[in-house]
Amino acid sequence: MKNQLTFMVALLGLSIATAQNYLDIARINVSNTTLEDLDQTHETNITNVNLEFLLPTPINDKTILITGLTAENSSLVLSNGLSRENLIMTRLNLGAKVYHSKKWTGTYLLLPKIASNLNEVASQDFQIGAIALLEYRHKNRFRTKYGLYSSSEEFGTIITPLLGVYYRTPNNKFYIDAAFPIRMEANYNLTQNLV
């Protein structure tokens, strides 16, 4: 446990010392929630841990290759504590960001993944998704986003329209970057070295 704590403190210190204001190369998200049934007789505790690593590689002035890996574990525990299930997802992120003009950019990603409890991996555990997201730059601090997300899931294929916005305040202390309904991030800059 002490080694894990030391690693997390070192990672936090490194991220503060080398912070960028345009892309997170590595990201970790941890969340926990409790859900109850309608009769409030049973509850399920859900803990989600998500790790993401991205490696953008400029190809030329108009194209950036995007590669990466995402791993996620959702742990479900019923209120009686007798049943625990881990749902694991591992995904490759493969695509490109293309600067079409001064005002328009596009991000295009192919997202093959394995989603399973890993007890028995079967063909339905292999799924594929894709994102196409166009971004229109109104001003340096304000952009709108339009796109589609599609994914084959065990229950069928989903297609989700995306609508988003990017806005940064004139003093660069606050920004919001969102593509609804799949992602939203807002940050406030406390100091120059700590976001």
Secondary structure, DSSP 8 states (H G I E B T S, - for coil): -HHHHHHHHHHHHHHHHT--SS--SEEEEEEEEEEE-TTSS-EEEEEEEEEEEEEEEE-SSSEEEEEEEEEEEEEEEETTSS-EEEEEEEEEEEEEEEE-SSSEEEEEEEEEEEEE-SSS--GGGEEEEEEEEEEEEEETTEEEEEEEEEEEETTEEEEEEEEEEEEE-TTSSEEEEEEETTEEEEEE-SSSS--
